[in-house]
Amino acid sequence: MGGLVSFLIGLISIIAILLGTYWLLKRKLPNTVGGRFAKVISRVYLDRTTSLVLVRILKEYYVILIGPNQATVVKKLDTIEEGEIDTEAGRNSSFESILQKFVGGKK
């Protein structure tokens, strides 16, 4: 009976240590990976390994060309207001139409 009690006390201690470590790490580490700081708005694949991505980082928007071994910022979009992308996306518009609106090119 004494062995069972010591086993349960040890098990509860280990679980408490794991939960405490989880809570400390979640509280202390920044939430930067795809969290509130960066968000992929849309992605268009140009071929199998290359894509064009519209990304919001904080309050700035970037068009990024992503290849197999590199990522290049094509353009920083300065003229986007906070609600413009959301209203465009709400109308079922494509990435191409949003990109053409802010970058330019054929329509």
N, CA, C and O of each residue as an XYZ file, in Angstrom:
428
protein
N       0.819     -1.189      0.000
C       0.000      0.000      0.000
C       0.866      1.256      0.000
O       0.532      2.246     -0.651
N       1.980      1.212      0.734
C       2.875      2.361      0.796
C       3.532      2.635     -0.547
O       3.802      3.789     -0.879
N       3.793      1.580     -1.329
C       4.388      1.734     -2.653
C       3.436      2.414     -3.625
O       3.861      3.206     -4.466
N       2.158      2.108     -3.511
C       1.145      2.718     -4.376
C       1.001      4.208     -4.083
O       0.852      5.014     -5.001
N       1.047      4.570     -2.808
C       0.940      5.980     -2.418
C       2.152      6.759     -2.929
O       1.999      7.858     -3.462
N       3.337      6.209     -2.772
C       4.529      6.914     -3.250
C       4.534      7.006     -4.778
O       5.005      7.998     -5.335
N       4.010      5.971     -5.461
C       3.898      6.031     -6.919
C       2.953      7.163     -7.353
O       3.276      7.927     -8.262
N       1.796      7.267     -6.706
C       0.823      8.319     -7.049
C       1.381      9.716     -6.753
O       1.153     10.652     -7.519
N       2.101      9.851     -5.656
C       2.710     11.154     -5.328
C       3.757     11.518     -6.381
O       3.823     12.669     -6.811
N       4.567     10.557     -6.796
C       5.564     10.808     -7.843
C       4.909     11.160     -9.174
O       5.360     12.072     -9.866
N       3.850     10.443     -9.535
C       3.136     10.709    -10.782
C       2.505     12.102    -10.773
O       2.595     12.832    -11.760
N       1.880     12.462     -9.680
C       1.281     13.798     -9.561
C       2.358     14.870     -9.613
O       2.141     15.929    -10.202
N       3.507     14.620     -9.012
C       4.615     15.590     -9.049
C       5.124     15.790    -10.476
O       5.365     16.924    -10.892
N       5.289     14.716    -11.218
C       5.773     14.818    -12.599
C       4.769     15.564    -13.465
O       5.157     16.408    -14.272
N       3.482     15.264    -13.308
C       2.450     15.971    -14.080
C       2.443     17.456    -13.726
O       2.304     18.296    -14.615
N       2.590     17.793    -12.457
C       2.623     19.202    -12.050
C       3.830     19.916    -12.647
O       3.714     21.060    -13.088
N       4.983     19.258    -12.667
C       6.182     19.866    -13.260
C       5.984     20.080    -14.758
O       6.339     21.136    -15.282
N       5.420     19.086    -15.456
C       5.168     19.236    -16.896
C       4.179     20.365    -17.185
O       4.405     21.162    -18.095
N       3.101     20.442    -16.433
C       2.126     21.522    -16.639
C       2.735     22.892    -16.328
O       2.478     23.862    -17.041
N       3.524     22.969    -15.285
C       4.186     24.236    -14.952
C       5.163     24.667    -16.035
O       5.227     25.848    -16.374
N       5.920     23.730    -16.578
C       6.850     24.044    -17.664
C       6.105     24.493    -18.905
O       6.508     25.460    -19.551
N       5.022     23.804    -19.251
C       4.204     24.189    -20.402
C       3.657     25.606    -20.235
O       3.705     26.405    -21.170
N       3.144     25.914    -19.062
C       2.573     27.235    -18.800
C       3.651     28.322    -18.901
O       3.407     29.377    -19.487
N       4.828     28.079    -18.341
C       5.909     29.066    -18.405
C       6.381     29.286    -19.840
O       6.594     30.427    -20.250
N       6.548     28.208    -20.610
C       6.995     28.355    -21.991
C       5.958     29.084    -22.836
O       6.313     29.935    -23.651
N       4.702     28.763    -22.653
C       3.644     29.420    -23.417
C       3.559     30.907    -23.074
O       3.262     31.730    -23.940
N       3.811     31.240    -21.847
C       3.719     32.635    -21.401
C       4.947     33.453    -21.822
O       4.816     34.623    -22.181
N       6.115     32.857    -21.782
C       7.363     33.595    -22.020
C       7.763     33.667    -23.485
O       8.346     34.669    -23.900
N       7.472     32.640    -24.290
C       7.881     32.646    -25.691
C       6.923     33.495    -26.512
O       5.712     33.437    -26.298
N       7.443     34.281    -27.447
C       6.557     35.106    -28.274
C       5.769     34.251    -29.253
O       6.217     33.190    -29.687
N       4.603     34.734    -29.582
C       3.723     34.029    -30.519
C       3.963     34.591    -31.918
O       3.118     35.312    -32.448
N       5.114     34.267    -32.524
C       5.477     34.885    -33.792
C       5.284     34.000    -35.008
O       5.209     34.520    -36.122
N       5.202     32.711    -34.848
C       5.128     31.825    -36.000
C       3.676     31.715    -36.447
O       2.896     30.950    -35.879
N       3.324     32.484    -37.468
C       1.988     32.414    -38.006
C       0.913     32.895    -37.057
O      -0.274     32.675    -37.298
N       1.301     33.530    -36.012
C       0.345     33.990    -35.021
C      -0.177     35.361    -35.354
O      -0.555     35.645    -36.491
N      -0.192     36.199    -34.360
C      -0.787     37.517    -34.548
C       0.138     38.485    -35.283
O      -0.313     39.550    -35.704
N       1.416     38.150    -35.451
C       2.352     39.065    -36.091
C       2.451     38.863    -37.597
O       2.697     39.826    -38.324
N       2.270     37.661    -38.078
C       2.412     37.380    -39.505
C       1.257     36.498    -39.958
O       0.845     35.576    -39.255
N       0.739     36.803    -41.159
C      -0.369     36.017    -41.686
C      -0.263     35.965    -43.206
O      -0.048     36.987    -43.857
N      -0.416     34.776    -43.759
C      -0.455     34.611    -45.209
C      -1.874     34.928    -45.652
O      -2.819     34.241    -45.265
N      -2.022     35.973    -46.467
C      -3.337     36.380    -46.947
C      -3.768     35.486    -48.100
O      -4.897     34.996    -48.124
N      -2.867     35.275    -49.057
C      -3.194     34.459    -50.218
C      -1.917     33.926    -50.847
O      -0.832     34.471    -50.644
N      -2.066     32.843    -51.619
C      -0.922     32.211    -52.278
C      -1.351     31.757    -53.665
O      -2.430     31.194    -53.846
N      -0.474     32.016    -54.654
C      -0.699     31.559    -56.026
C       0.534     30.786    -56.456
O       1.655     31.284    -56.354
N       0.324     29.562    -56.941
C       1.444     28.745    -57.404
C       1.730     29.071    -58.868
O       0.841     28.995    -59.716
N       2.980     29.433    -59.154
C       3.399     29.720    -60.515
C       3.818     28.449    -61.226
O       3.573     28.299    -62.423
N       4.442     27.540    -60.511
C       4.720     26.195    -60.987
C       4.771     25.286    -59.762
O       4.334     25.675    -58.680
N       5.294     24.100    -59.927
C       5.258     23.133    -58.842
C       6.022     23.564    -57.605
O       5.631     23.229    -56.487
N       7.109     24.305    -57.791
C       7.965     24.651    -56.654
C       8.015     26.140    -56.360
O       8.656     26.544    -55.389
N       7.366     26.965    -57.159
C       7.440     28.405    -56.987
C       6.044     28.973    -56.762
O       5.093     28.627    -57.463
N       5.945     29.849    -55.770
C       4.655     30.477    -55.510
C       4.841     31.951    -55.182
O       5.910     32.384    -54.753
N       3.786     32.697    -55.394
C       3.729     34.120    -55.093
C       2.775     34.264    -53.920
O       1.636     33.800    -53.980
N       3.240     34.911    -52.844
C       2.477     34.945    -51.604
C       2.262     36.392    -51.179
O       3.188     37.202    -51.209
N       1.041     36.706    -50.784
C       0.722     37.997    -50.191
C       0.695     37.790    -48.688
O      -0.111     37.012    -48.178
N       1.598     38.500    -47.961
C       1.784     38.291    -46.532
C       1.570     39.596    -45.794
O       2.015     40.654    -46.239
N       0.878     39.515    -44.649
C       0.777     40.673    -43.764
C       1.672     40.421    -42.562
O       1.509     39.429    -41.853
N       2.624     41.332    -42.338
C       3.492     41.269    -41.172
C       3.248     42.546    -40.394
O       3.534     43.644    -40.872
N       2.721     42.394    -39.201
C       2.202     43.498    -38.396
C       1.160     44.245    -39.220
O       0.100     43.679    -39.489
N       1.406     45.482    -39.633
C       0.422     46.212    -40.434
C       0.938     46.513    -41.835
O       0.394     47.375    -42.525
N       1.980     45.811    -42.259
C       2.552     46.024    -43.591
C       2.301     44.781    -44.443
O       2.300     43.657    -43.941
N       2.089     45.004    -45.738
C       1.818     43.911    -46.668
C       2.992     43.762    -47.628
O       3.564     44.748    -48.093
N       3.339     42.511    -47.916
C       4.455     42.204    -48.802
C       4.017     41.159    -49.816
O       3.237     40.260    -49.500
N       4.530     41.285    -51.047
C       4.388     40.247    -52.047
C       5.736     39.535    -52.087
O       6.766     40.159    -52.342
N       5.728     38.224    -51.833
C       6.962     37.460    -51.709
C       6.945     36.322    -52.724
O       5.961     35.592    -52.837
N       8.037     36.181    -53.455
C       8.219     35.072    -54.377
C       8.985     33.984    -53.638
O      10.110     34.204    -53.189
N       8.372     32.810    -53.513
C       8.977     31.720    -52.766
C       9.337     30.603    -53.731
O       8.478     30.068    -54.432
N      10.623     30.260    -53.757
C      11.126     29.182    -54.606
C      11.645     28.048    -53.753
O      11.504     28.077    -52.530
N      12.249     27.042    -54.382
C      12.715     25.888    -53.622
C      13.837     26.206    -52.632
O      13.930     25.572    -51.581
N      14.695     27.187    -52.961
C      15.813     27.491    -52.077
C      15.899     28.952    -51.666
O      16.894     29.365    -51.070
N      14.886     29.733    -51.969
C      14.953     31.140    -51.622
C      13.557     31.730    -51.474
O      12.561     31.168    -51.930
N      13.527     32.868    -50.827
C      12.318     33.681    -50.731
C      12.758     35.114    -50.966
O      13.685     35.598    -50.315
N      12.092     35.801    -51.901
C      12.475     37.151    -52.271
C      11.274     38.068    -52.150
O      10.192     37.758    -52.648
N      11.468     39.202    -51.484
C      10.400     40.192    -51.405
C      10.327     40.888    -52.747
O      11.273     41.565    -53.152
N       9.208     40.727    -53.441
C       9.024     41.344    -54.747
C       8.647     42.802    -54.574
O       9.193     43.674    -55.251
N       7.718     43.070    -53.672
C       7.273     44.445    -53.472
C       6.648     44.597    -52.099
O       5.942     43.708    -51.624
N       6.914     45.734    -51.465
C       6.235     46.104    -50.232
C       5.078     46.999    -50.645
O       5.275     47.987    -51.353
N       3.892     46.662    -50.214
C       2.711     47.423    -50.595
C       2.434     48.470    -49.521
O       2.069     48.136    -48.394
N       2.611     49.735    -49.882
C       2.444     50.823    -48.929
C       1.031     51.378    -48.903
O       0.632     52.000    -47.918
N       0.266     51.165    -49.970
C      -0.995     51.870    -50.110
C      -2.207     51.106    -49.607
O      -3.331     51.579    -49.775
N      -2.025     49.962    -49.007
C      -3.167     49.165    -48.562
C      -3.670     49.705    -47.228
O      -2.914     49.848    -46.267
N      -4.949     49.997    -47.198
C      -5.597     50.355    -45.942
C      -5.967     49.059    -45.237
O      -6.019     48.003    -45.867
N      -6.221     49.130    -43.950
C      -6.462     47.924    -43.164
C      -7.641     47.102    -43.679
O      -7.562     45.874    -43.668
N      -8.720     47.721    -44.124
C      -9.897     46.975    -44.538
C      -9.938     46.605    -45.999
O     -10.821     45.845    -46.396
N      -9.034     47.097    -46.822
C      -9.109     46.859    -48.268
C      -8.949     45.395    -48.627
O      -9.695     44.892    -49.467
N      -8.019     44.708    -48.031
C      -7.811     43.287    -48.341
C      -8.996     42.479    -47.836
O      -9.456     41.565    -48.520
N      -9.495     42.802    -46.655
C     -10.612     42.046    -46.099
C     -11.868     42.202    -46.948
O     -12.594     41.228    -47.147
N     -12.142     43.405    -47.454
C     -13.338     43.592    -48.270
C     -13.167     42.918    -49.622
O     -14.135     42.392    -50.171
N     -11.953     42.922    -50.174
C     -11.712     42.221    -51.438
C     -11.908     40.724    -51.247
O     -12.541     40.067    -52.074
N     -11.374     40.189    -50.171
C     -11.484     38.747    -49.934
C     -12.931     38.358    -49.660
O     -13.339     37.239    -49.973
N     -13.708     39.263    -49.084
C     -15.104     38.980    -48.810
C     -15.932     38.870    -50.071
O     -16.998     38.255    -50.039
N     -15.491     39.440    -51.183
C     -16.229     39.393    -52.438
C     -15.791     38.229    -53.317
O     -16.096     38.217    -54.510
N     -15.094     37.264    -52.765
C     -14.636     36.088    -53.522
C     -13.709     36.464    -54.668
O     -13.707     35.792    -55.699
N     -12.935     37.506    -54.513
C     -12.011     37.889    -55.575
C     -10.743     37.055    -55.468
O     -10.431     36.496    -54.417
N     -10.032     36.986    -56.562
C      -8.846     36.147    -56.608
C      -7.612     36.933    -56.186
O      -7.616     38.162    -56.127
N      -6.571     36.188    -55.900
C      -5.301     36.805    -55.555
C      -4.808     37.668    -56.707
O      -4.234     38.735    -56.491
N      -5.033     37.203    -57.924
C      -4.560     37.931    -59.097
C      -5.192     39.317    -59.181
O      -4.508     40.289    -59.502
N      -6.487     39.420    -58.896
C      -7.139     40.726    -58.971
C      -6.647     41.655    -57.866
O      -6.484     42.854    -58.090
N      -6.414     41.114    -56.689
C      -5.877     41.940    -55.598
C      -4.472     42.404    -55.935
O      -4.127     43.567    -55.726
N      -3.657     41.488    -56.461
C      -2.287     41.823    -56.819
C      -2.258     42.884    -57.910
O      -1.474     43.830    -57.829
N      -3.091     42.743    -58.918
C      -3.123     43.718    -60.018
C      -3.572     45.090    -59.520
O      -3.105     46.114    -60.019
N      -4.464     45.114    -58.553
C      -4.955     46.390    -58.029
C      -3.835     47.196    -57.389
O      -3.773     48.416    -57.543
N      -2.941     46.505    -56.665
C      -1.928     47.220    -55.902
C      -0.555     47.253    -56.577
O       0.228     48.168    -56.320
N      -0.251     46.286    -57.427
C       1.048     46.239    -58.064
C       0.973     46.812    -59.467
O       1.911     47.461    -59.930
N      -0.120     46.578    -60.130
C      -0.282     47.061    -61.504
C      -0.141     45.923    -62.478
O       0.117     44.786    -62.084
N      -0.310     46.222    -63.751
C      -0.191     45.204    -64.787
C      -1.486     45.064    -65.540
O      -2.403     45.865    -65.365
N      -1.570     44.048    -66.383
C      -2.772     43.825    -67.197
C      -3.961     43.494    -66.333
O      -3.837     42.876    -65.276
N      -5.126     43.922    -66.808
C      -6.365     43.594    -66.100
C      -7.234     42.746    -66.963
O      -8.328     42.360    -66.549
